[in-house]
Amino acid sequence: QGLWSKSETIPSLLVRNAREFPDREALVDSRGTRITYGELDELSSKFAAALAERGVGAGDVVGVQLPNRCENSIVTLGALRLGAVVNSLVPMYRERELEHAGNTCRTKALVVPGMFRNVDHDALALQVAANVPSLSVLVSLSERPPAGVDSINSLLRRGGTVSDFTSGRFADPELDPDAPAAVLFTSGTESLPKGAIHSHNTLLANDRGLAELLDLTDGDGVFMASPLGHGTGFGFGLLLAPFLGGKLTL
């Protein structure tokens, strides 16, 4: 049916959009932040470079526990450009859920929002890292996170100083469409949540099918109110918009 690809990956779609329409808006969130495809391409490449500098590589799992903000797309697409596997997590998770996911996936990096809805996620991340032996890289949206946690802005600045990362191997990475790209956990209503492994192909097959069913084009915007850490928000928001080449409104 044409829903499987031998070459197309999630980062390759972003690179395509950045080349064809770099000034088109890719993201807008409720804080008024607006990011073009050219900017998203550059920022995600810099984040991939920064993760690589911190020892994160292809096949490593990166937990992303961020709310519906533009940074979620930057972090997720940056990790995917690296060849890492994204474990998308909802912000309401606490120690029990985060430690279970981290130990199940042997997560290497975790990205958190800092202070969000009266919860100090920086302190929570440090607590989780103490009980997840594989977790060595913690990143926060906080401007001044505590010791042991990197600020995302500082990482992006450092990533921008490594020209061979931003213009070389992360500019248009060659990735296997059948390689693991994401781990999405079930709700765990009857038992512990279980991680469902997705490849670029299984994720994009959903978007190809939905685009065909609804006759969607790059002129259609995507409004996503479901959390990006949930399968709906992740697959039909964060990924659908760059698949189409349209704007994601959060």
DRENPA-3360 file (N, C-alpha, C; in nm, 2 decimals, always signed):
BEGIN
1 = QGLWSKSE = +0.08/-0.12/+0.00/+0.00/+0.00/+0.00/+0.08/+0.13/+0.00 ~ +0.22/+0.11/+0.00/+0.30/+0.23/+0.00/+0.32/+0.30/+0.13 ~ +0.29/+0.23/+0.24/+0.30/+0.29/+0.37/+0.43/+0.26/+0.44 ~ +0.52/+0.18/+0.37/+0.65/+0.15/+0.42/+0.76/+0.21/+0.34 ~ +0.87/+0.25/+0.39/+0.97/+0.32/+0.31/+1.11/+0.25/+0.33 ~ +1.19/+0.25/+0.23/+1.32/+0.20/+0.24/+1.43/+0.31/+0.27 ~ +1.38/+0.43/+0.27/+1.48/+0.54/+0.29/+1.43/+0.65/+0.38 ~ +1.30/+0.68/+0.39/+1.25/+0.79/+0.46/+1.26/+0.77/+0.61;
9 = TIPSLLVR = +1.32/+0.87/+0.68/+1.32/+0.86/+0.83/+1.26/+1.00/+0.88 ~ +1.24/+1.01/+1.01/+1.19/+1.13/+1.07/+1.28/+1.25/+1.05 ~ +1.41/+1.23/+1.08/+1.50/+1.34/+1.05/+1.51/+1.38/+0.90 ~ +1.50/+1.28/+0.81/+1.51/+1.32/+0.67/+1.40/+1.41/+0.63 ~ +1.28/+1.39/+0.69/+1.17/+1.48/+0.66/+1.19/+1.62/+0.71 ~ +1.25/+1.64/+0.82/+1.29/+1.77/+0.87/+1.39/+1.84/+0.78 ~ +1.49/+1.76/+0.74/+1.59/+1.82/+0.65/+1.53/+1.86/+0.51 ~ +1.44/+1.78/+0.46/+1.36/+1.81/+0.34/+1.29/+1.95/+0.36;
17 = NAREFPDR = +1.22/+1.96/+0.47/+1.14/+2.08/+0.49/+1.23/+2.20/+0.50 ~ +1.34/+2.19/+0.58/+1.43/+2.30/+0.60/+1.49/+2.35/+0.47 ~ +1.51/+2.26/+0.37/+1.57/+2.29/+0.25/+1.47/+2.35/+0.15 ~ +1.35/+2.30/+0.16/+1.25/+2.35/+0.06/+1.18/+2.48/+0.11 ~ +1.15/+2.49/+0.24/+1.09/+2.61/+0.29/+1.14/+2.65/+0.43 ~ +1.26/+2.70/+0.43/+1.33/+2.72/+0.56/+1.26/+2.83/+0.65 ~ +1.18/+2.92/+0.58/+1.12/+3.03/+0.65/+0.98/+3.00/+0.69 ~ +0.93/+2.88/+0.66/+0.79/+2.85/+0.70/+0.79/+2.81/+0.85;
25 = EALVDSRG = +0.68/+2.86/+0.91/+0.67/+2.83/+1.06/+0.65/+2.68/+1.08 ~ +0.73/+2.62/+1.17/+0.71/+2.48/+1.20/+0.64/+2.46/+1.33 ~ +0.66/+2.55/+1.43/+0.61/+2.53/+1.56/+0.56/+2.66/+1.62 ~ +0.46/+2.66/+1.70/+0.41/+2.77/+1.78/+0.35/+2.71/+1.91 ~ +0.39/+2.77/+2.02/+0.33/+2.71/+2.15/+0.25/+2.82/+2.22 ~ +0.19/+2.79/+2.33/+0.10/+2.88/+2.41/+0.18/+2.99/+2.47 ~ +0.31/+2.99/+2.48/+0.39/+3.10/+2.53/+0.42/+3.20/+2.42 ~ +0.38/+3.17/+2.30/+0.41/+3.26/+2.19/+0.54/+3.24/+2.12;
33 = TRITYGEL = +0.61/+3.13/+2.15/+0.73/+3.10/+2.08/+0.70/+3.05/+1.94 ~ +0.77/+3.10/+1.85/+0.75/+3.06/+1.71/+0.89/+3.02/+1.65 ~ +0.89/+2.90/+1.58/+1.01/+2.85/+1.53/+0.99/+2.81/+1.38 ~ +1.08/+2.85/+1.29/+1.07/+2.81/+1.15/+1.13/+2.67/+1.13 ~ +1.11/+2.62/+1.01/+1.17/+2.49/+0.98/+1.33/+2.50/+0.97 ~ +1.37/+2.62/+0.92/+1.52/+2.64/+0.92/+1.58/+2.64/+1.06 ~ +1.51/+2.71/+1.15/+1.55/+2.72/+1.29/+1.54/+2.58/+1.36 ~ +1.43/+2.51/+1.33/+1.42/+2.38/+1.40/+1.53/+2.28/+1.35;
41 = DELSSKFA = +1.56/+2.29/+1.22/+1.67/+2.21/+1.17/+1.80/+2.24/+1.24 ~ +1.83/+2.36/+1.25/+1.96/+2.40/+1.32/+1.96/+2.37/+1.47 ~ +1.85/+2.40/+1.54/+1.85/+2.37/+1.68/+1.85/+2.22/+1.71 ~ +1.78/+2.14/+1.64/+1.78/+2.00/+1.66/+1.92/+1.94/+1.63 ~ +1.98/+1.99/+1.53/+2.12/+1.94/+1.50/+2.22/+1.98/+1.61 ~ +2.20/+2.10/+1.66/+2.29/+2.14/+1.77/+2.27/+2.06/+1.90 ~ +2.14/+2.02/+1.92/+2.11/+1.94/+2.04/+2.17/+1.80/+2.02 ~ +2.16/+1.75/+1.90/+2.22/+1.62/+1.87/+2.37/+1.62/+1.89;
49 = AALAERGV = +2.44/+1.73/+1.85/+2.58/+1.75/+1.87/+2.61/+1.75/+2.02 ~ +2.53/+1.83/+2.10/+2.55/+1.84/+2.24/+2.54/+1.71/+2.31 ~ +2.44/+1.63/+2.27/+2.42/+1.49/+2.33/+2.54/+1.41/+2.30 ~ +2.59/+1.42/+2.18/+2.71/+1.34/+2.14/+2.83/+1.37/+2.22 ~ +2.85/+1.50/+2.25/+2.96/+1.55/+2.33/+2.95/+1.49/+2.48 ~ +2.82/+1.47/+2.52/+2.80/+1.42/+2.66/+2.81/+1.26/+2.66 ~ +2.84/+1.20/+2.55/+2.85/+1.06/+2.54/+2.73/+0.98/+2.50 ~ +2.63/+1.04/+2.45/+2.51/+0.97/+2.41/+2.53/+0.94/+2.26;
57 = GAGDVVGV = +2.50/+0.82/+2.22/+2.52/+0.78/+2.08/+2.40/+0.70/+2.02 ~ +2.42/+0.65/+1.90/+2.32/+0.58/+1.83/+2.28/+0.45/+1.92 ~ +2.15/+0.43/+1.93/+2.10/+0.32/+2.00/+2.07/+0.35/+2.15 ~ +2.13/+0.46/+2.20/+2.11/+0.49/+2.34/+1.96/+0.55/+2.36 ~ +1.90/+0.53/+2.47/+1.77/+0.58/+2.50/+1.77/+0.72/+2.57 ~ +1.69/+0.81/+2.51/+1.68/+0.94/+2.57/+1.54/+0.96/+2.61 ~ +1.52/+0.98/+2.74/+1.39/+1.01/+2.80/+1.35/+1.15/+2.78 ~ +1.23/+1.18/+2.73/+1.19/+1.32/+2.71/+1.06/+1.34/+2.79;
65 = QLPNRCEN = +1.07/+1.41/+2.90/+0.96/+1.43/+2.99/+0.93/+1.59/+2.99 ~ +0.88/+1.63/+2.88/+0.86/+1.78/+2.86/+0.71/+1.80/+2.83 ~ +0.66/+1.92/+2.87/+0.52/+1.95/+2.83/+0.51/+1.99/+2.69 ~ +0.39/+2.04/+2.64/+0.37/+2.08/+2.51/+0.43/+2.22/+2.48 ~ +0.56/+2.22/+2.46/+0.64/+2.34/+2.43/+0.73/+2.31/+2.31 ~ +0.77/+2.41/+2.24/+0.86/+2.39/+2.13/+0.98/+2.31/+2.15 ~ +1.03/+2.32/+2.28/+1.16/+2.25/+2.31/+1.14/+2.10/+2.30 ~ +1.02/+2.05/+2.31/+0.99/+1.91/+2.30/+1.03/+1.86/+2.16;
73 = SIVTLGAL = +0.99/+1.93/+2.06/+1.02/+1.89/+1.92/+1.17/+1.90/+1.90 ~ +1.24/+2.01/+1.95/+1.38/+2.03/+1.93/+1.46/+1.91/+1.99 ~ +1.42/+1.87/+2.11/+1.49/+1.76/+2.18/+1.47/+1.63/+2.11 ~ +1.34/+1.60/+2.08/+1.30/+1.47/+2.02/+1.37/+1.46/+1.89 ~ +1.36/+1.56/+1.80/+1.42/+1.55/+1.67/+1.57/+1.55/+1.68 ~ +1.63/+1.62/+1.78/+1.77/+1.61/+1.79/+1.82/+1.48/+1.83 ~ +1.75/+1.41/+1.92/+1.79/+1.28/+1.96/+1.78/+1.18/+1.85 ~ +1.67/+1.19/+1.77/+1.65/+1.10/+1.65/+1.76/+1.13/+1.55;
81 = RLGAVVNS = +1.81/+1.25/+1.53/+1.92/+1.28/+1.43/+2.04/+1.20/+1.48 ~ +2.06/+1.19/+1.60/+2.18/+1.12/+1.66/+2.17/+0.97/+1.64 ~ +2.05/+0.92/+1.60/+2.03/+0.77/+1.60/+1.99/+0.71/+1.73 ~ +1.96/+0.80/+1.83/+1.92/+0.76/+1.96/+1.77/+0.72/+1.95 ~ +1.72/+0.65/+2.06/+1.59/+0.61/+2.07/+1.52/+0.70/+2.17 ~ +1.41/+0.76/+2.13/+1.33/+0.85/+2.22/+1.23/+0.77/+2.31 ~ +1.24/+0.80/+2.44/+1.13/+0.75/+2.53/+1.05/+0.87/+2.57 ~ +0.94/+0.89/+2.51/+0.85/+1.00/+2.53/+0.77/+0.98/+2.66;
89 = LVPMYRER = +0.77/+1.07/+2.75/+0.71/+1.05/+2.89/+0.62/+1.17/+2.92 ~ +0.51/+1.15/+2.98/+0.42/+1.26/+3.02/+0.47/+1.33/+3.14 ~ +0.45/+1.46/+3.16/+0.50/+1.53/+3.27/+0.45/+1.49/+3.41 ~ +0.33/+1.42/+3.41/+0.27/+1.38/+3.54/+0.34/+1.26/+3.60 ~ +0.44/+1.20/+3.53/+0.51/+1.08/+3.59/+0.60/+1.13/+3.70 ~ +0.61/+1.04/+3.81/+0.69/+1.07/+3.92/+0.80/+0.96/+3.94 ~ +0.85/+0.94/+4.06/+0.97/+0.85/+4.07/+0.93/+0.71/+4.02 ~ +0.82/+0.66/+4.06/+0.79/+0.52/+4.03/+0.79/+0.49/+3.88;
97 = ELEHAGNT = +0.72/+0.58/+3.81/+0.70/+0.56/+3.66/+0.84/+0.58/+3.59 ~ +0.91/+0.69/+3.64/+1.03/+0.73/+3.57/+1.14/+0.62/+3.59 ~ +1.15/+0.57/+3.72/+1.25/+0.47/+3.75/+1.22/+0.34/+3.67 ~ +1.09/+0.30/+3.66/+1.05/+0.18/+3.59/+1.09/+0.20/+3.44 ~ +1.06/+0.31/+3.38/+1.09/+0.33/+3.24/+1.24/+0.33/+3.22 ~ +1.31/+0.41/+3.31/+1.45/+0.42/+3.30/+1.53/+0.29/+3.31 ~ +1.49/+0.21/+3.40/+1.56/+0.08/+3.42/+1.52/-0.02/+3.31 ~ +1.39/-0.02/+3.27/+1.35/-0.11/+3.16/+1.43/-0.08/+3.03;
105 = CRTKALVV = +1.44/+0.05/+3.00/+1.51/+0.09/+2.87/+1.66/+0.11/+2.89 ~ +1.71/+0.11/+3.01/+1.85/+0.14/+3.04/+1.88/+0.28/+2.98 ~ +1.79/+0.37/+3.02/+1.80/+0.51/+2.97/+1.93/+0.58/+3.00 ~ +1.99/+0.65/+2.90/+2.12/+0.72/+2.92/+2.10/+0.86/+2.95 ~ +2.00/+0.93/+2.90/+1.98/+1.07/+2.91/+1.83/+1.10/+2.94 ~ +1.80/+1.20/+3.03/+1.67/+1.24/+3.06/+1.66/+1.39/+3.05 ~ +1.55/+1.44/+2.98/+1.53/+1.58/+2.96/+1.40/+1.62/+3.03 ~ +1.41/+1.72/+3.12/+1.30/+1.75/+3.21/+1.27/+1.90/+3.20;
113 = PGMFRNVD = +1.15/+1.95/+3.25/+1.11/+2.09/+3.23/+1.15/+2.18/+3.34 ~ +1.23/+2.14/+3.44/+1.26/+2.22/+3.55/+1.14/+2.23/+3.64 ~ +1.10/+2.35/+3.68/+0.98/+2.37/+3.76/+0.86/+2.37/+3.67 ~ +0.77/+2.28/+3.69/+0.65/+2.27/+3.61/+0.53/+2.23/+3.69 ~ +0.42/+2.31/+3.70/+0.30/+2.28/+3.77/+0.34/+2.25/+3.92 ~ +0.42/+2.34/+3.98/+0.46/+2.33/+4.12/+0.54/+2.21/+4.16 ~ +0.60/+2.14/+4.06/+0.68/+2.02/+4.08/+0.83/+2.06/+4.03 ~ +0.93/+2.03/+4.12/+1.07/+2.05/+4.09/+1.12/+1.93/+4.01;
121 = HDALALQV = +1.11/+1.93/+3.88/+1.15/+1.82/+3.80/+1.31/+1.80/+3.80 ~ +1.38/+1.91/+3.83/+1.53/+1.89/+3.84/+1.56/+1.80/+3.96 ~ +1.50/+1.83/+4.07/+1.53/+1.75/+4.19/+1.47/+1.61/+4.17 ~ +1.36/+1.59/+4.10/+1.30/+1.46/+4.07/+1.40/+1.38/+3.98 ~ +1.46/+1.45/+3.88/+1.55/+1.38/+3.79/+1.67/+1.33/+3.86 ~ +1.73/+1.41/+3.96/+1.84/+1.37/+4.03/+1.81/+1.25/+4.12 ~ +1.69/+1.25/+4.18/+1.64/+1.14/+4.26/+1.63/+1.01/+4.18 ~ +1.57/+1.02/+4.05/+1.56/+0.91/+3.97/+1.69/+0.86/+3.92;
129 = AANVPSLS = +1.79/+0.95/+3.89/+1.92/+0.90/+3.84/+1.99/+0.82/+3.95 ~ +1.96/+0.85/+4.08/+2.03/+0.77/+4.18/+1.99/+0.63/+4.18 ~ +1.87/+0.60/+4.12/+1.82/+0.46/+4.12/+1.81/+0.40/+3.98 ~ +1.87/+0.47/+3.88/+1.88/+0.42/+3.75/+2.02/+0.42/+3.71 ~ +2.10/+0.31/+3.72/+2.24/+0.31/+3.70/+2.29/+0.36/+3.56 ~ +2.21/+0.34/+3.46/+2.25/+0.38/+3.32/+2.24/+0.53/+3.30 ~ +2.16/+0.60/+3.38/+2.12/+0.74/+3.36/+2.24/+0.83/+3.40 ~ +2.31/+0.88/+3.30/+2.43/+0.97/+3.32/+2.42/+1.11/+3.27;
137 = VLVSLSER = +2.32/+1.14/+3.19/+2.30/+1.28/+3.14/+2.16/+1.33/+3.18 ~ +2.16/+1.44/+3.25/+2.03/+1.51/+3.28/+2.03/+1.64/+3.23 ~ +1.92/+1.68/+3.16/+1.91/+1.81/+3.09/+1.78/+1.87/+3.13 ~ +1.78/+2.00/+3.16/+1.66/+2.07/+3.21/+1.64/+2.20/+3.13 ~ +1.51/+2.24/+3.12/+1.48/+2.37/+3.06/+1.51/+2.49/+3.16 ~ +1.55/+2.46/+3.28/+1.58/+2.56/+3.38/+1.71/+2.63/+3.33 ~ +1.71/+2.76/+3.35/+1.83/+2.84/+3.32/+1.94/+2.81/+3.41 ~ +1.91/+2.79/+3.54/+2.02/+2.76/+3.64/+1.98/+2.63/+3.72;
145 = PPAGVDSI = +2.00/+2.52/+3.65/+1.96/+2.39/+3.72/+2.07/+2.36/+3.83 ~ +2.04/+2.27/+3.92/+2.14/+2.23/+4.02/+2.26/+2.15/+3.96 ~ +2.36/+2.13/+4.04/+2.47/+2.06/+4.00/+2.43/+1.92/+3.96 ~ +2.49/+1.87/+3.85/+2.45/+1.74/+3.80/+2.35/+1.74/+3.69 ~ +2.29/+1.86/+3.66/+2.19/+1.88/+3.56/+2.24/+1.99/+3.46 ~ +2.23/+1.96/+3.33/+2.27/+2.06/+3.23/+2.15/+2.15/+3.19 ~ +2.18/+2.27/+3.16/+2.08/+2.36/+3.11/+2.07/+2.34/+2.96 ~ +1.95/+2.33/+2.90/+1.94/+2.30/+2.76/+2.00/+2.41/+2.68;
153 = NSLLRRGG = +1.98/+2.54/+2.72/+2.04/+2.65/+2.65/+2.19/+2.65/+2.64 ~ +2.25/+2.60/+2.75/+2.40/+2.59/+2.75/+2.44/+2.48/+2.66 ~ +2.37/+2.37/+2.66/+2.40/+2.26/+2.56/+2.39/+2.31/+2.42 ~ +2.28/+2.38/+2.39/+2.27/+2.43/+2.25/+2.38/+2.53/+2.21 ~ +2.42/+2.61/+2.30/+2.53/+2.70/+2.27/+2.66/+2.62/+2.25 ~ +2.69/+2.52/+2.33/+2.80/+2.43/+2.31/+2.79/+2.35/+2.18 ~ +2.68/+2.30/+2.15/+2.66/+2.23/+2.02/+2.68/+2.31/+1.90 ~ +2.65/+2.44/+1.91/+2.67/+2.53/+1.80/+2.82/+2.56/+1.77;
161 = TVSDFTSG = +2.91/+2.53/+1.87/+3.05/+2.56/+1.84/+3.12/+2.45/+1.77 ~ +3.05/+2.34/+1.75/+3.12/+2.22/+1.69/+3.07/+2.21/+1.54 ~ +3.14/+2.27/+1.45/+3.10/+2.29/+1.31/+3.08/+2.16/+1.24 ~ +3.17/+2.06/+1.27/+3.16/+1.93/+1.20/+3.03/+1.85/+1.24 ~ +2.97/+1.88/+1.36/+2.85/+1.82/+1.40/+2.73/+1.89/+1.32 ~ +2.73/+2.02/+1.32/+2.61/+2.09/+1.27/+2.61/+2.09/+1.12 ~ +2.73/+2.09/+1.05/+2.73/+2.09/+0.91/+2.77/+1.95/+0.85 ~ +2.81/+1.86/+0.94/+2.86/+1.73/+0.89/+2.76/+1.62/+0.92;
169 = RFADPELD = +2.80/+1.53/+1.01/+2.73/+1.40/+1.02/+2.59/+1.42/+1.07 ~ +2.55/+1.53/+1.14/+2.41/+1.55/+1.18/+2.33/+1.64/+1.09 ~ +2.40/+1.69/+0.99/+2.32/+1.78/+0.89/+2.22/+1.70/+0.82 ~ +2.25/+1.58/+0.77/+2.15/+1.50/+0.70/+2.19/+1.35/+0.73 ~ +2.17/+1.30/+0.85/+2.22/+1.17/+0.89/+2.16/+1.06/+0.81 ~ +2.24/+0.96/+0.78/+2.19/+0.83/+0.72/+2.15/+0.74/+0.82 ~ +2.02/+0.71/+0.83/+1.96/+0.63/+0.94/+1.88/+0.52/+0.87 ~ +1.87/+0.41/+0.94/+1.79/+0.29/+0.90/+1.64/+0.31/+0.93;
177 = PDAPAAVL = +1.55/+0.32/+0.83/+1.41/+0.34/+0.86/+1.35/+0.23/+0.95 ~ +1.42/+0.11/+0.95/+1.37/+0.00/+1.04/+1.43/-0.01/+1.17 ~ +1.53/+0.08/+1.20/+1.59/+0.08/+1.33/+1.50/+0.14/+1.44 ~ +1.51/+0.10/+1.56/+1.43/+0.15/+1.67/+1.45/+0.30/+1.68 ~ +1.33/+0.37/+1.69/+1.33/+0.52/+1.70/+1.27/+0.57/+1.83 ~ +1.17/+0.49/+1.88/+1.10/+0.54/+2.00/+1.05/+0.42/+2.08 ~ +1.04/+0.44/+2.21/+0.98/+0.35/+2.30/+0.86/+0.42/+2.37 ~ +0.74/+0.38/+2.34/+0.62/+0.44/+2.40/+0.56/+0.34/+2.50;
185 = FTSGTESL = +0.54/+0.38/+2.62/+0.49/+0.29/+2.73/+0.34/+0.28/+2.73 ~ +0.28/+0.17/+2.76/+0.14/+0.15/+2.78/+0.10/+0.22/+2.91 ~ -0.03/+0.23/+2.93/-0.08/+0.31/+3.04/-0.06/+0.24/+3.18 ~ -0.04/+0.10/+3.18/-0.02/+0.03/+3.30/-0.14/+0.03/+3.39 ~ -0.26/+0.02/+3.34/-0.38/+0.02/+3.42/-0.40/-0.11/+3.50 ~ -0.35/-0.22/+3.44/-0.36/-0.35/+3.50/-0.23/-0.41/+3.55 ~ -0.12/-0.36/+3.51/+0.01/-0.41/+3.55/+0.11/-0.30/+3.53 ~ +0.24/-0.33/+3.54/+0.34/-0.23/+3.51/+0.33/-0.19/+3.36;
193 = PKGAIHSH = +0.35/-0.07/+3.33/+0.36/-0.03/+3.19/+0.46/-0.11/+3.11 ~ +0.43/-0.13/+2.98/+0.52/-0.21/+2.90/+0.56/-0.12/+2.78 ~ +0.69/-0.12/+2.75/+0.74/-0.04/+2.64/+0.72/-0.10/+2.50 ~ +0.65/-0.03/+2.42/+0.63/-0.07/+2.28/+0.74/+0.00/+2.19 ~ +0.82/-0.08/+2.12/+0.93/-0.03/+2.04/+0.88/+0.00/+1.90 ~ +0.91/+0.12/+1.86/+0.87/+0.17/+1.72/+0.99/+0.20/+1.64 ~ +0.99/+0.17/+1.51/+1.09/+0.22/+1.42/+1.04/+0.34/+1.35 ~ +1.12/+0.41/+1.27/+1.08/+0.52/+1.19/+0.96/+0.48/+1.10;
201 = NTLLANDR = +0.97/+0.36/+1.04/+0.87/+0.31/+0.95/+0.74/+0.29/+1.02 ~ +0.74/+0.23/+1.14/+0.61/+0.20/+1.21/+0.54/+0.34/+1.25 ~ +0.62/+0.43/+1.29/+0.57/+0.56/+1.33/+0.52/+0.64/+1.21 ~ +0.60/+0.64/+1.10/+0.56/+0.72/+0.98/+0.44/+0.65/+0.90 ~ +0.43/+0.52/+0.91/+0.32/+0.45/+0.85/+0.19/+0.50/+0.90 ~ +0.18/+0.53/+1.03/+0.06/+0.59/+1.09/+0.03/+0.72/+1.02 ~ +0.13/+0.81/+1.01/+0.11/+0.94/+0.95/+0.07/+0.93/+0.80 ~ +0.14/+0.84/+0.73/+0.11/+0.82/+0.59/-0.04/+0.78/+0.57;
209 = GLAELLDL = -0.08/+0.69/+0.65/-0.22/+0.64/+0.64/-0.32/+0.75/+0.68 ~ -0.29/+0.82/+0.79/-0.38/+0.93/+0.83/-0.39/+1.04/+0.72 ~ -0.27/+1.08/+0.67/-0.27/+1.18/+0.57/-0.35/+1.14/+0.44 ~ -0.34/+1.02/+0.41/-0.42/+0.97/+0.29/-0.57/+0.97/+0.32 ~ -0.60/+0.92/+0.44/-0.74/+0.91/+0.48/-0.81/+1.05/+0.49 ~ -0.74/+1.15/+0.54/-0.80/+1.28/+0.56/-0.76/+1.38/+0.45 ~ -0.68/+1.33/+0.35/-0.64/+1.41/+0.24/-0.56/+1.54/+0.29 ~ -0.46/+1.51/+0.38/-0.39/+1.62/+0.43/-0.27/+1.66/+0.34;
217 = TDGDGVFM = -0.23/+1.78/+0.34/-0.12/+1.83/+0.26/-0.04/+1.93/+0.35 ~ +0.07/+1.98/+0.29/+0.16/+2.07/+0.37/+0.09/+2.20/+0.39 ~ -0.03/+2.23/+0.34/-0.10/+2.35/+0.37/-0.19/+2.33/+0.49 ~ -0.19/+2.22/+0.55/-0.28/+2.19/+0.66/-0.19/+2.20/+0.79 ~ -0.24/+2.28/+0.89/-0.18/+2.29/+1.02/-0.23/+2.17/+1.11 ~ -0.15/+2.15/+1.21/-0.18/+2.05/+1.31/-0.19/+2.11/+1.45 ~ -0.31/+2.10/+1.51/-0.33/+2.15/+1.65/-0.33/+2.03/+1.74 ~ -0.24/+2.03/+1.84/-0.23/+1.92/+1.93/-0.25/+1.96/+2.07;
225 = ASPLGHGT = -0.36/+1.91/+2.14/-0.38/+1.94/+2.28/-0.34/+1.82/+2.37 ~ -0.34/+1.70/+2.31/-0.29/+1.59/+2.38/-0.15/+1.60/+2.42 ~ -0.10/+1.55/+2.54/+0.04/+1.56/+2.57/+0.13/+1.50/+2.47 ~ +0.24/+1.56/+2.44/+0.33/+1.51/+2.34/+0.40/+1.38/+2.39 ~ +0.40/+1.36/+2.53/+0.45/+1.24/+2.59/+0.36/+1.12/+2.57 ~ +0.24/+1.14/+2.52/+0.15/+1.04/+2.50/+0.15/+1.00/+2.35 ~ +0.11/+0.87/+2.33/+0.12/+0.82/+2.19/+0.05/+0.91/+2.09 ~ -0.07/+0.96/+2.13/-0.15/+1.05/+2.04/-0.07/+1.18/+2.00;
233 = GFGFGLLL = -0.03/+1.25/+2.11/+0.04/+1.37/+2.08/+0.18/+1.35/+2.01 ~ +0.24/+1.24/+2.04/+0.37/+1.21/+1.98/+0.36/+1.18/+1.84 ~ +0.27/+1.08/+1.81/+0.26/+1.03/+1.67/+0.18/+1.13/+1.58 ~ +0.07/+1.19/+1.63/-0.01/+1.27/+1.54/+0.00/+1.42/+1.56 ~ +0.10/+1.46/+1.64/+0.13/+1.60/+1.66/+0.27/+1.62/+1.62 ~ +0.36/+1.58/+1.71/+0.50/+1.61/+1.70/+0.56/+1.55/+1.57 ~ +0.51/+1.43/+1.52/+0.56/+1.37/+1.40/+0.48/+1.40/+1.28 ~ +0.35/+1.42/+1.29/+0.26/+1.45/+1.18/+0.29/+1.58/+1.11;
241 = APFLGGKL = +0.32/+1.68/+1.19/+0.34/+1.81/+1.13/+0.47/+1.81/+1.04 ~ +0.59/+1.76/+1.08/+0.70/+1.76/+0.99/+0.68/+1.66/+0.88 ~ +0.60/+1.56/+0.90/+0.57/+1.46/+0.79/+0.50/+1.54/+0.68 ~ +0.40/+1.62/+0.71/+0.33/+1.70/+0.61/+0.41/+1.82/+0.56 ~ +0.49/+1.88/+0.65/+0.56/+2.00/+0.62/+0.47/+2.12/+0.67 ~ +0.38/+2.10/+0.76/+0.29/+2.20/+0.81/+0.33/+2.25/+0.94 ~ +0.25/+2.33/+1.00/+0.28/+2.40/+1.13/+0.21/+2.32/+1.24 ~ +0.29/+2.30/+1.35/+0.23/+2.23/+1.47/+0.20/+2.34/+1.57;
249 = TL = +0.08/+2.35/+1.61/+0.04/+2.45/+1.72/+0.01/+2.37/+1.85 ~ +0.08/+2.41/+1.95/+0.07/+2.35/+2.08/+0.00/+2.44/+2.18;
% end
